[in-house]
Amino acid sequence: MQVKLFDEEHETDLEQKLNRFLGTLSEDSLIDIKYQVALHVDQEGEQIYCFSAMVVYRA
């Protein structure tokens, strides 16, 4: 069993990278995908997002 981690500032970037990676896996090897969004406001008041995912799969 292995994991692959993804972390992007934009959800569309995360989606593209996940889809590319999932395209390399066989359907039987995928176990789970965990998704998370984090938000941080910097000192200037700008919102910074972090979209992340962890893919659990059989190698």
DSSP file (Angstrom, degrees, kcal/mol; ACC not computed):
  #  RESIDUE AA STRUCTURE BP1 BP2  ACC     N-H-->O    O-->H-N    N-H-->O    O-->H-N    TCO  KAPPA ALPHA  PHI   PSI    X-CA   Y-CA   Z-CA
    1    1 A M              0   0    0      0, 0.0     2,-0.3     0, 0.0    57,-0.2   0.000 360.0 360.0 360.0 139.7    0.0    0.0    0.0
    2    2 A Q  E     -A   57   0A   0     55,-3.1    55,-2.6     2,-0.0     2,-0.3  -0.902 360.0-140.9-138.2 166.6    1.3    3.5   -0.8
    3    3 A V  E     -A   56   0A   0     -2,-0.3     2,-0.4    53,-0.2    53,-0.2  -0.946   3.3-159.8-127.7 153.1    0.1    7.1   -0.7
    4    4 A K  E     -A   55   0A   0     51,-1.8    51,-2.7    -2,-0.3     2,-0.4  -0.998  15.4-151.4-130.2 127.2    0.6   10.0   -3.1
    5    5 A L  E     -A   54   0A   0     -2,-0.4     2,-0.4    49,-0.2    49,-0.2  -0.801  10.4-171.7-104.6 141.6    0.1   13.6   -1.7
    6    6 A F  E     +A   53   0A   0     47,-2.5    47,-1.9    -2,-0.4     2,-0.3  -0.982   5.0 178.0-129.9 142.1   -1.0   16.6   -3.7
    7    7 A D  E     +A   52   0A   0     -2,-0.4     2,-0.3    45,-0.2    45,-0.2  -0.932  10.7 161.2-148.8 118.9   -1.1   20.2   -2.5
    8    8 A E  E     -A   51   0A   0     43,-2.9    43,-3.3    -2,-0.3    -2,-0.0  -0.948  41.5-136.5-138.8 156.1   -2.2   23.2   -4.6
    9    9 A E  S    S+     0   0    0     -2,-0.3     2,-0.4    41,-0.2    40,-0.3   0.683  94.5  50.7 -83.3 -20.1   -3.3   26.8   -4.2
   10   10 A H  S  > S-     0   0    0     41,-0.1     4,-1.8     1,-0.1     3,-0.4  -0.966  75.8-138.5-124.0 137.0   -6.1   26.5   -6.7
   11   11 A E  H  > S+     0   0    0     -2,-0.4     4,-2.4     1,-0.2     5,-0.1   0.825 104.0  56.3 -63.4 -32.2   -8.7   23.7   -6.8
   12   12 A T  H  > S+     0   0    0      2,-0.2     4,-2.3     1,-0.2    -1,-0.2   0.865 105.5  52.0 -69.3 -33.8   -8.5   23.4  -10.6
   13   13 A D  H  > S+     0   0    0     -3,-0.4     4,-2.2     2,-0.2    -2,-0.2   0.914 111.0  47.7 -64.9 -42.2   -4.7   22.7  -10.4
   14   14 A L  H  X S+     0   0    0     -4,-1.8     4,-2.8     1,-0.2     5,-0.2   0.924 110.6  51.8 -63.2 -44.3   -5.4   20.0   -7.8
   15   15 A E  H  X S+     0   0    0     -4,-2.4     4,-2.6     1,-0.2    -2,-0.2   0.920 110.4  48.1 -59.1 -45.9   -8.1   18.5  -10.0
   16   16 A Q  H  X S+     0   0    0     -4,-2.3     4,-2.2     2,-0.2    -1,-0.2   0.923 113.6  45.9 -62.8 -45.6   -5.8   18.3  -13.0
   17   17 A K  H  X S+     0   0    0     -4,-2.2     4,-2.3     2,-0.2    -2,-0.2   0.902 113.6  49.5 -66.4 -40.7   -2.9   16.7  -11.1
   18   18 A L  H  X S+     0   0    0     -4,-2.8     4,-3.2    -5,-0.2     5,-0.2   0.938 110.9  49.4 -62.0 -46.3   -5.2   14.2   -9.4
   19   19 A N  H  X S+     0   0    0     -4,-2.6     4,-1.6    -5,-0.2    -2,-0.2   0.887 110.6  50.6 -61.9 -39.6   -6.8   13.2  -12.7
   20   20 A R  H  < S+     0   0    0     -4,-2.2     4,-0.4     2,-0.2    -1,-0.2   0.932 114.6  43.5 -62.6 -45.3   -3.4   12.8  -14.4
   21   21 A F  H >< S+     0   0    0     -4,-2.3     3,-1.7     1,-0.2     4,-0.5   0.928 111.6  52.7 -67.5 -44.1   -2.2   10.6  -11.5
   22   22 A L  H >< S+     0   0    0     -4,-3.2     3,-1.1     1,-0.3    -1,-0.2   0.822 100.6  63.7 -61.8 -30.0   -5.5    8.6  -11.4
   23   23 A G  T 3< S+     0   0    0     -4,-1.6    -1,-0.3     1,-0.2    -2,-0.2   0.695  99.0  54.8 -65.8 -18.6   -5.1    7.9  -15.1
   24   24 A T  T <  S+     0   0    0     -3,-1.7     2,-0.3    -4,-0.4    -1,-0.2   0.586  97.4  80.8 -89.6 -11.0   -1.9    6.0  -14.4
   25   25 A L  S <  S-     0   0    0     -3,-1.1     2,-0.2    -4,-0.5    34,-0.1  -0.661  80.2-120.8 -96.5 149.1   -3.6    3.7  -11.9
   26   26 A S    >>  -     0   0    0     -2,-0.3     3,-1.1     1,-0.1     4,-0.8  -0.562  29.9-115.0 -78.2 154.9   -5.7    0.6  -12.6
   27   27 A E  T 34 S+     0   0    0      1,-0.3     3,-0.5    -2,-0.2    -1,-0.1   0.835 115.1  55.2 -60.8 -33.3   -9.2    0.7  -11.2
   28   28 A D  T 34 S+     0   0    0      1,-0.2    -1,-0.3    29,-0.0    30,-0.0   0.708 100.3  59.6 -73.7 -20.3   -8.5   -2.1   -8.8
   29   29 A S  T <4 S+     0   0    0     -3,-1.1    29,-2.6    28,-0.1     2,-0.3   0.716  80.2  97.5 -85.0 -19.3   -5.5   -0.4   -7.2
   30   30 A L  E  <  +B   57   0A   0     -4,-0.8    27,-0.2    -3,-0.5     3,-0.1  -0.542  39.6 166.9 -72.9 127.4   -7.3    2.7   -5.9
   31   31 A I  E     -     0   0A   0     25,-2.7     2,-0.3     1,-0.4    26,-0.2   0.808  57.8 -27.0-104.3 -50.6   -8.2    2.3   -2.2
   32   32 A D  E     -B   56   0A   0     24,-1.8    24,-3.0     2,-0.0     2,-0.4  -0.990  41.7-142.5-162.7 160.3   -9.3    5.8   -1.1
   33   33 A I  E     -B   55   0A   0     -2,-0.3     2,-0.4    22,-0.2    22,-0.2  -0.993  14.6-162.4-132.1 126.8   -8.9    9.6   -1.7
   34   34 A K  E     -B   54   0A   0     20,-2.6    20,-2.4    -2,-0.4     2,-0.4  -0.920  10.6-165.5-108.5 134.6   -8.9   12.0    1.2
   35   35 A Y  E     +B   53   0A   0     -2,-0.4     2,-0.3    18,-0.2    18,-0.2  -0.931   9.4 174.6-125.0 143.4   -9.5   15.7    0.4
   36   36 A Q  E     -B   52   0A   0     16,-2.6    16,-2.9    -2,-0.4     2,-0.4  -0.998  15.8-159.5-149.0 146.5   -9.0   18.8    2.6
   37   37 A V  E     -B   51   0A   0     -2,-0.3     2,-0.4    14,-0.2    14,-0.2  -0.996  12.0-173.5-125.7 131.9   -9.2   22.6    2.2
   38   38 A A  E     -B   50   0A   0     12,-2.3    12,-2.3    -2,-0.4     2,-0.4  -0.943   5.8-159.3-123.5 148.0   -7.4   25.0    4.5
   39   39 A L  E     +B   49   0A   0     -2,-0.4     2,-0.4    10,-0.2    10,-0.2  -0.988   9.3 179.5-130.0 135.4   -7.7   28.8    4.6
   40   40 A H  E     -B   48   0A   0      8,-2.4     8,-3.6    -2,-0.4     2,-0.6  -0.997  17.4-148.6-134.1 139.3   -5.2   31.3    6.0
   41   41 A V  E     -B   47   0A   0     -2,-0.4     6,-0.2     6,-0.2    -2,-0.0  -0.944  21.5-147.5-108.5 120.2   -5.5   35.1    6.1
   42   42 A D    >   -     0   0    0      4,-2.5     3,-1.9    -2,-0.6     6,-0.0  -0.108  35.0 -86.5 -79.1-177.7   -2.1   36.8    5.9
   43   43 A Q  T 3  S+     0   0    0      1,-0.3    -1,-0.1     2,-0.1    -2,-0.0   0.752 128.4  53.3 -63.7 -25.7   -1.1   40.1    7.6
   44   44 A E  T 3  S-     0   0    0      2,-0.1    -1,-0.3     1,-0.0     3,-0.1   0.451 120.9-106.9 -87.6   0.3   -2.4   42.2    4.6
   45   45 A G  S <  S+     0   0    0     -3,-1.9     2,-0.3     1,-0.3    -2,-0.1   0.548  70.5 146.7  87.9   7.8   -5.8   40.4    4.9
   46   46 A E        -     0   0    0      1,-0.0    -4,-2.5    -5,-0.0     2,-0.4  -0.626  47.3-127.8 -80.6 134.0   -5.3   38.3    1.8
   47   47 A Q  E     - B   0  41A   0     -2,-0.3     2,-0.5    -6,-0.2    -6,-0.2  -0.669  21.4-164.6 -82.9 131.4   -6.9   34.9    1.9
   48   48 A I  E     - B   0  40A   0     -8,-3.6    -8,-2.4    -2,-0.4     2,-0.3  -0.975   6.3-160.2-119.0 121.6   -4.6   32.0    1.0
   49   49 A Y  E     - B   0  39A   0     -2,-0.5     2,-0.4   -40,-0.3   -10,-0.2  -0.726   8.3-163.6-101.9 150.4   -6.2   28.7    0.2
   50   50 A C  E     - B   0  38A   0    -12,-2.3   -12,-2.3    -2,-0.3     2,-0.6  -0.956   4.5-170.1-132.7 114.0   -4.6   25.2    0.3
   51   51 A F  E     +AB   8  37A   0    -43,-3.3   -43,-2.9    -2,-0.4     2,-0.3  -0.915  18.1 172.5-104.2 122.3   -6.3   22.4   -1.5
   52   52 A S  E     -AB   7  36A   0    -16,-2.9   -16,-2.6    -2,-0.6     2,-0.3  -0.932  15.3-175.7-134.6 157.0   -4.8   19.0   -0.7
   53   53 A A  E     -AB   6  35A   0    -47,-1.9   -47,-2.5    -2,-0.3     2,-0.5  -0.994  12.7-153.5-147.6 148.3   -5.5   15.4   -1.4
   54   54 A M  E     -AB   5  34A   0    -20,-2.4   -20,-2.6    -2,-0.3     2,-0.5  -0.992  11.4-157.3-124.4 124.0   -4.0   12.1   -0.4
   55   55 A V  E     -AB   4  33A   0    -51,-2.7   -51,-1.8    -2,-0.5     2,-0.5  -0.888   3.8-159.9-101.9 125.8   -4.5    9.1   -2.7
   56   56 A V  E     +AB   3  32A   0    -24,-3.0   -25,-2.7    -2,-0.5   -24,-1.8  -0.923  27.8 153.7-105.2 126.9   -4.2    5.7   -1.1
   57   57 A Y  E     -AB   2  30A   0    -55,-2.6   -55,-3.1    -2,-0.5     2,-0.5  -0.958  46.7-104.2-150.3 163.5   -3.5    2.9   -3.6
   58   58 A R              0   0    0    -29,-2.6   -29,-0.0    -2,-0.3    -2,-0.0  -0.809 360.0 360.0 -91.7 130.4   -1.9   -0.5   -4.1
   59   59 A A              0   0    0     -2,-0.5    -1,-0.1   -34,-0.1   -30,-0.1   0.466 360.0 360.0 -83.9 360.0    1.4   -0.4   -5.9
